[in-house]
């Protein structure tokens, strides 16, 4: 067991060339996503190798896992910076969940009430998103439509699907391969605010776009 623990510690050290980085938008130090990816990849690779009981296999797994995890993290770090630059001032919020980028597109910039037709200014925003997606092709895109509780559950489910497909259609028309895009609708089932108020309903009428790394591409 001591040998295995030593290998895992070495894996962590190999995968940690830098523990922190500066957020270009806040100027503050933050934990490096590349570092985290490298650490998790190294530990995972070491653990798999250790299961064979072979020290060489464990060390090899740690190195390969560290490079894989760090590579994905670095790739998504760079893509995140470009996404934020392209969407600055558009009303689309960008957040990070591990190695996934989450773009939240509220109703006031996307669709009119009860409609799946994109507003013209939002189509231009999606063109900016497509530019980034076409540059970083080792990612998949999940598009999920959501609605408020007005109308029947069946109506809202169909509307949420139509809205997700409208977003996908624009991205595809701007060169994003349809094989990279997955769409679905959640209807009114996943509110982020109370449907008892107009402001809450506005928050619930949204489209979420997740940019997810294709691990088999690294």
Phi, psi and omega in degrees: 000323181300321179297318180297315179299320180297320180296317181295321177298316178300320179299318179297319181293316180301324187270007184241062178294335180206128184267335182225161175216169180260125176291120184291348183259337179246340183076007183259155175291143177216159176295135181286127176293327177296317179298314181298316179297319179296318180296311181295320178296318180295314180296318179296316179296321179295317181297316179296317179295323182294334181297335179280348181079009183250121183298320180296320179296320181294317180292319178298317178298323180295315182294312180297316179297321179295316179295320180295309181297317179294323179295317178297315180300316179296318180300316182286329175302311182295318180294321179300315180300319181289321177300313180298321180295316182293326187260004179301123178085004182270345184094353176274126179271144180239127176228167183239130176234095187065239177259017176254142173258134182243120178252117180258120186246100185287163187295331185291347178241000186249294186230149169286159183303130177075009184240150174252009177274125181292140173289143187306319182293331179286328176301322178292325176297317179295331175297322177294321177297317181298323178302317180290315182298325179286338178277325181248089190271356180270037179225154170252161184233121176254124181244122184236124177266145179224154178227173170275191186265003178293136181088177182284160179298321180295316179300314182293324177297313180295322179295319181295322177294316180298321179293318178298319180291328177296317178297315180299322181298320178293315180299317180296321180292341178260018171100359179282122183302129182298335179293341179273351190252131174238130180240148172201163177240142178250000180056227180262011191282344184231067178291148174253356179210172181288136176276006180279348181235157179293324179292323178294318177299321180298321179292327182285335176278097188207166171234131177251131178242122179250129177257117191239129180292140175272101187298332179285355178268356183254000000 
